[in-house]
Amino acid sequence: MNLSLTLEHPEKKLALFGSADRYLRMIRDTFGVQVVSRDDEVRLSGDKEQVSKAAAVLEQMQKKLRRQDWLSADDVGQAIQKAADQDRQRSADEIDVYSRGPGIRAKTAGQQRYIDAIFNNDLTLCVGPAGTGKTYLAVAAAASMLKRGHARRLVLARPAVEAGERLGFLPGDLQAKVNPYLRPLFDALHDMMDFEQVKRFMVNDVIEVIPLAFMRGRTLNESIIILDEAQNTTAAQMLMFLTRLGHDSKMIITGDTSQVDLPEGTQSGLVDALHKLSGIKGIAQVELERSDIVRHRLVQNIVNAYERGRD
């Protein structure tokens, strides 16, 4: 695997690399990877897992250099030890994301089926009520695959459909208008990595958060592609999205078929896809239940009450 990291502060290159590249040699010798400095980049190559750990060390070192102008050998040694011990520290059922906080893991049997489906299939469709972790777990799994070098990019998309409100007259440019639709994806993303890392990944086009309409005409290779709120796609939009899947990529499609905000008489592309794609090898369909709701305890009661109201 080959991975290029952009230096946050090229003027601190000597502090990052150490005298006569001492710190780079420490990383190289610990993880058995090749480390090459070229212009404002550090290029890593070797085994996927070891490259991922070496990249984590460099990220930690750069983070420290945001607050100070130098690094000691102890600072680098601690970062190396932390990365080397990371896999042993996390339990087998935790999803390994960039965040150093509490581990992310399935809280119900349904959520575990969902996570297993994502890692074992190229296309996963997940439906379920609000609060079951459809979006959150998809972003966590994608962040884990990105960190481990199993993908080069993460693309998160949502259809720009109002939930019974008209947002077309919101002030600002195009980005400002679509941000409210994409906010839930950003919220999940910021739980997986710190703000500066999200910002850096977006600037370097490693992470892209876009409205579904912007997907037309693209083919995405070596990517994790998530479509959220898919119940608000039409059948044509869903077909357009599905055909963006490129080589060595995975797709995760999530939605709640009880919350369709399309015009009356328009068939949901998610409902249509669930029917047409059933039984195809490599495509998993997971249905989460009300018992999988993991938000505030009242959310499950609210969903139950509304379900009874439909009967």
Sequence and secondary structure as in RCSB ss.txt:
>XXXX:A:sequence
MNLSLTLEHPEKKLALFGSADRYLRMIRDTFGVQVVSRDDEVRLSGDKEQVSKAAAVLEQMQKKLRRQDWLSADD
VGQAIQKAADQDRQRSADEIDVYSRGPGIRAKTAGQQRYIDAIFNNDLTLCVGPAGTGKTYLAVAAAASMLKRGH
ARRLVLARPAVEAGERLGFLPGDLQAKVNPYLRPLFDALHDMMDFEQVKRFMVNDVIEVIPLAFMRGRTLNESII
ILDEAQNTTAAQMLMFLTRLGHDSKMIITGDTSQVDLPEGTQSGLVDALHKLSGIKGIAQVELERSDIVRHRLVQ
NIVNAYERGRD
>XXXX:A:secstr
 EEEEE S GGGHHHHH GGGHHHHHHHHHHT EEEEETTEEEEES HHHHHHHHHHHHHHHHHHTT S   HHH
HHHHHHHHHHHHHHS TTEE  S  SS EE SSHHHHHHHHHHHH SEEEEE  TTS HHHHHHHHHHHHHHTTS
 SEEEEEE    SSS  TT SS HHHHHHHHHHHHHHHHHHHS HHHHHHHHHTTSEEEEEGGGGTT  B SEEE
EE SGGGS HHHHHHHHTTB TT EEEEEE TT   S TT   HHHHHHHHTTT TTEEEEE  GGG  S HHHH
HHHHHHHHHH 
